[in-house]
Amino acid sequence: MSEHVEQTRRRMCEMSFAAFGITCLGYVKSVRQGDQIEYSVHGADGTHLGQFGNRATADAILLQHDMESLSVH
């Protein structure tokens, strides 16, 4: 890692990192609800945006709001 990148990383506080991509990234995580799997969608800052019955719907909702869907494991 370059020295410049390392210095920048050190300066980024937790909140600025959370805000990175806040308007263009959505994180999708599968969650178990009883005996079913649903898909929870969160903004880059961790805000819960919704929960959907399937991954395709979660991805489509993000796309409609001009957000890129990323998986969280």
C-alpha positions, -999 to +999 in steps of 0.1 A: +000+000+000+014+034-009+023+059+019-004+084+006-031+057+007-021+046+042-021+082+055-055+088+040-069+056+055-057+067+089-074+101+087-107+087+078-128+086+109-156+060+113-184+084+102-167+095+070-161+059+061-198+051+068-208+080+046-186+068+017-210+058-011-241+067+009-260+079-021-249+052-046-244+019-027-269-004-011-259-035+009-280-067+007-277-094+033-297-126+036-314-131+069-334-160+083-370-152+093-383-184+109-380-210+082-376-185+053-347-165+039-354-128+033-331-100+020-324-070+042-312-039+024-290-013+042-275+020+031-238+026+032-242+042+067-260+011+080-295+025+078-320-002+073-339+006+040-361-024+037-365-062+037-377-082+007-387-118+000-362-124-027-328-111-039-341-100-073-366-077-057-340-062-034-317-056-063-345-041-084-355-016-057-319-004-054-316-001-091-348+020-093-332+044-068-299+046-088-280+026-063-256-003-069-263-035-050-235-051-030-236-084-010-228-086+026-220-120+040 
